[in-house]
Every structure is written in C-alpha cells, then in structure tokens.
C-alpha cells in the first residue's frame, strides 16, 4: 500500500500553453484581475494575486498561433481559482459578465460554489470559493458528500 502525500502538500501554480500572450493577459489580468509579476522573454508571462511569485504561467513556447485541442482528447479539464469569500466570487462573476464572457456552467458542490468558463484558448477555468470545513457535509462513514446542484447566480452577484 502506498503512503499518503504529506498533509501540507499543495498545488502551487498552473502553467498554460496559449496561442497569444496579449489575448491571454487580457483575460487573466484584464477580466479576472491578476497582476504580472515577471516576463520571461517574449514567450512567457507569470501572473499572481497578492504578490505571490506566480499562480499562473502563460507561455507560447510550443503554441504560438495554435488552436485549442479538440474536445474528447486528454489534457487539462480545468484549473480552479479559489477566491477567499463568496463576495469575492460574486465580484468575479460581475467581471466575467461585464466582459461578455459566457459561463459554461455553475454548481453548488456542498463544499464549494463554482463558476465554469473557458479562457480565450479553450482552457477550462473554475472560479470558486470553499465553504468553511465545519460546514462540509459527511456521510455515515465520514466521507465527504459532494453534490452538483444549481444555485442562484443573481444571489451570488448581489454578494459583492
């Protein structure tokens, strides 16, 4: 039997291949509000929230001018951006709507509420907030109860 990963392990950042850096920056910085922390030549940019070295790397090293992979193939399903509060997620919804970006879905998972959309390169993006762990529902054996239910988007928008 394998040993579990260290409890303090976390996912530090996601690095995405994009076709056009400026277009990607328009989405991640212009719409979502991330800030540029570093550029690596003309082929890569690193962006973050709150001054972290980078949460997202964007590069065109192997993808300049490329098209998104077709549906039904392996690859990234989505990367999740976790907001600290429900009000912050409501603000993100307002930003996305103001930019005219369509949601591909939204769900209350019990442990979190999430918005789903695609970036300009077709990468799936989840914008979410986690409920406090004390509010997570558990089954009789202690396992998490994760659901996939709709929630009121207008109520979320009003949170901001």
N, C-alpha and C positions, 0 to 999 in steps of 0.2 A: 504494500500500500504506500502511496506517495505521501509525503508530509505536506501540510498546508503551507501556503505562502506566508511570509511574515505579516502579521496583522497591520503593521504600519505601511505596507506597500501601497502605492497609488499610481494612477496613470498621470504622468506629468504633462504631456502635450501631445498634440496630433500634428503630423506633417503631411500636407496635401499637395499633390501634383495639380497644377492649374494650367489652363491654356493662356491666360492673360493676367499678369500680376496686377495691373491697374484696375481691371474689372473686379478681380477678387478683393482687392483693397477697398473698392467702392462698397462692396457688400459687408465685409467683416469690420472695416473701420467706419465707413460712411453710414451704414444702416445699423449695425449692431453696436458700434462704439468702441471697439478695441483700438488700442494705440500701437503705433510702430515703435518697436524697441531697437531694432537693428536691421540693416540691409546687408546682404552678402552678395556683392557684385550686382549685376543686372538680373540675376536669375533667382534670387530668393529674398524674402522679407520675413521677419519674425515679429509677431504682434502679441500683445498681452492686455490683461486687465489688471489694474492696481500696481503696476510697476514690476511684476514678475518678469524674469528674463524672456520667456515666451510660453504662451499657451498654445499658439498655433504657428506653425511654419508653413509658408506658401512658397512653392518653387515651380519653375518652368524648365528645369534641367532636362527632363525627358518628355516634356508635354507641351512645349510652346506651340500654340496654334492647334493643339489636338482637340478631338471630340471626346465627349464623355463615353465611358464604356457602356455597351448596350445592357438593357435590363436582362435579368436572368443569368448573369455571369457573377463569378465570385469577385469579392472586393469589399470595400467599405460599405456597410449598410447605412450607418450614420455615426457622427461624432456628437456627443452630448455636451452642451454648455450649461452648467448648473449655476443658477442665479441664487443669491443668498436669501431672498424673500419672495413671497408671492407678488408683492407690489413691484419688485424689480422685474419679474416675469411679465407682469401687466405692462410695464414700460416697454419691454422688448416687443410685445405684441403690437403696441402702438407704433413703434419704429418700423416694424415689418409692414404693417398696414399702410403707413404713410409713404413707404417706398413702393407700394403697389405689388408687393410680393404675396403670392397666394400660399396659404398653408396647404400641405398635403394631408394633414390630419392633426388631431389633438386628442388627448386622452388623460383621464384621471386613472392613475395606476394604484391608487391607495397609498402607496409610499411617496408618490410624487405626482405632480401635474406636468404635462408636457405638450409642447407645440412642435409640429414637424413641418419641415420645409426643405427645399433644395437650394444650395448655393448656385451661383451662375455656371459652375462647371458640372452640375448634376450630382454633387456630393450631398448625401443626406445630412441634415443638421437637426438635432433635437435641442430645443430650448426648454429648460425645466427648472423646477425648484423642488427640493425634497422637504417633505413634512418632517417635523421632529421625530426622532426614532421612537419616542414614547407613544406616538400616535399610530405607528405601523401595526396593522392587524396581523395576527398569527393564528395558524390553525392549531388543532389539539396537540400536535407533536412539536409545536414551536416553530414550524416553518413559516416563512413569510407568505401572506396572501396578497398576491399581485393581481390586479384586475385591469381591465381595459374598457373603461366606461367613458362616455362623453361627459363634458362639463360645460358650464355656461361661460362662453367666451366674453360676453359683454360684462359679466360679473368680474372676470379677470381684468379686463380693460379698465373697469372702474376702480380697481385696487390702486392703480398708480396714482 
